[in-house]
Amino acid sequence: MVESSERPVKWLYDSKKKLLTFPQEVRTQVGYALSEAQMGRKAVYAKPMTGLGAGVFEIVADYDGDTFRSVYAVKLGEDIYVLHSFQKKSTIGIKTPKPEVDLIKARLSQVKQHLAQVQKTAKRKKK
């Protein structure tokens, strides 16, 4: 039996539910980018999200004049965490709106805290 080297994807909160409301072409693009991440690669349209630390990427997909984004983290344990999926509503500039960035930061912090607690519990059980 050949063991898969793909890393599991964990969808946080409503990130998958929101992604499923996006146009098929956008869902395909996000799926491809996540598949690349599972194999340790980065899709060309996945770019590092500044201000959130190493290993946090934003997938940007344009469709019919609208912009859709999904944000994922790869340097948190063994899994890939999809932190947020959303349609960019701002008509000015390419910058991610502050409320979306704040939500992503909060979710990233929650995942880090959860993983630290899991690791702490695992160490206690080994004693």
C-alpha positions in Angstrom: 0.0 0.0 0.0 1.4 3.4 -1.0 1.1 6.1 1.7 -0.3 9.4 0.6 1.9 12.5 1.2 -1.1 14.8 0.9 -1.7 17.0 4.0 -5.3 17.1 5.2 -7.4 20.2 4.7 -9.4 21.5 7.7 -12.2 24.0 7.0 -12.8 26.5 9.8 -16.2 27.9 10.6 -18.2 28.8 7.5 -15.2 28.9 5.1 -16.3 25.9 3.1 -20.0 26.9 3.1 -19.1 30.3 1.7 -16.8 28.7 -0.9 -19.6 26.5 -2.1 -21.6 29.7 -3.0 -18.9 30.9 -5.3 -19.1 30.3 -9.1 -17.8 26.9 -10.3 -14.7 28.4 -12.0 -13.7 30.1 -8.7 -14.3 26.9 -6.7 -12.1 25.0 -9.2 -9.3 27.5 -8.9 -9.4 27.4 -5.1 -9.6 23.6 -5.1 -6.5 23.4 -7.4 -4.6 25.8 -5.1 -5.4 23.8 -2.0 -4.5 20.6 -3.8 -1.1 22.1 -4.6 -0.7 23.1 -1.0 -1.5 19.6 0.1 1.4 18.4 -2.0 3.8 21.0 -0.6 3.6 23.4 -3.6 2.1 26.8 -4.1 -0.2 27.7 -7.0 0.8 30.8 -9.0 -2.4 32.6 -7.9 -1.9 31.9 -4.2 0.2 34.7 -2.7 1.5 35.3 0.8 -0.9 37.4 2.9 1.2 40.2 4.4 1.0 41.0 8.1 -0.1 37.5 9.2 3.3 35.7 9.4 4.9 33.1 7.3 2.8 30.3 5.8 -0.5 32.2 5.4 -1.6 32.5 1.8 -4.5 34.1 0.0 -6.0 32.6 -3.2 -7.4 35.4 -5.4 -9.8 34.5 -8.1 -11.6 37.0 -10.4 -14.8 36.1 -12.1 -17.3 38.2 -14.1 -16.0 41.4 -12.6 -16.0 40.1 -9.0 -13.1 39.1 -6.8 -13.2 36.0 -4.5 -10.7 35.1 -1.9 -9.8 32.2 0.3 -7.1 32.3 2.9 -5.3 29.3 4.2 -2.4 28.5 6.6 0.2 25.8 6.0 2.6 26.1 8.9 0.3 25.1 11.7 0.9 21.5 12.5 0.3 18.8 9.9 -2.9 20.1 8.4 -3.8 23.0 6.1 -6.3 25.3 7.6 -8.7 27.2 5.4 -9.3 30.3 7.6 -11.8 32.2 5.5 -13.5 32.5 2.1 -15.2 35.7 1.0 -16.2 37.8 -1.9 -14.4 41.2 -1.9 -17.0 43.9 -1.9 -14.8 47.0 -2.0 -14.8 48.8 -5.3 -11.6 50.8 -4.5 -8.2 49.2 -4.6 -7.0 45.6 -4.3 -6.4 45.7 -0.5 -8.3 43.2 1.6 -10.9 45.0 3.7 -10.0 45.5 7.4 -13.0 43.6 8.8 -11.9 40.6 6.7 -8.3 40.9 7.8 -9.4 41.1 11.5 -11.5 38.0 11.1 -8.7 36.1 9.5 -6.3 37.2 12.3 -8.8 36.1 15.0 -9.2 32.7 13.4 -5.5 32.2 13.0 -5.0 33.1 16.6 -7.7 30.6 17.7 -6.1 27.8 15.7 -2.7 28.5 17.2 -4.1 28.5 20.7 -6.0 25.3 20.0 -2.9 23.5 18.7 -0.8 24.7 21.6 -3.4 23.3 24.0 -3.5 20.0 22.1 0.3 19.8 22.2 0.3 20.6 26.0 -2.2 17.9 26.7 -0.3 15.4 24.6 2.9 16.1 26.6 1.0 15.6 29.9 -0.3 12.2 28.7 3.3 11.0 27.9 4.4 11.7 31.5 
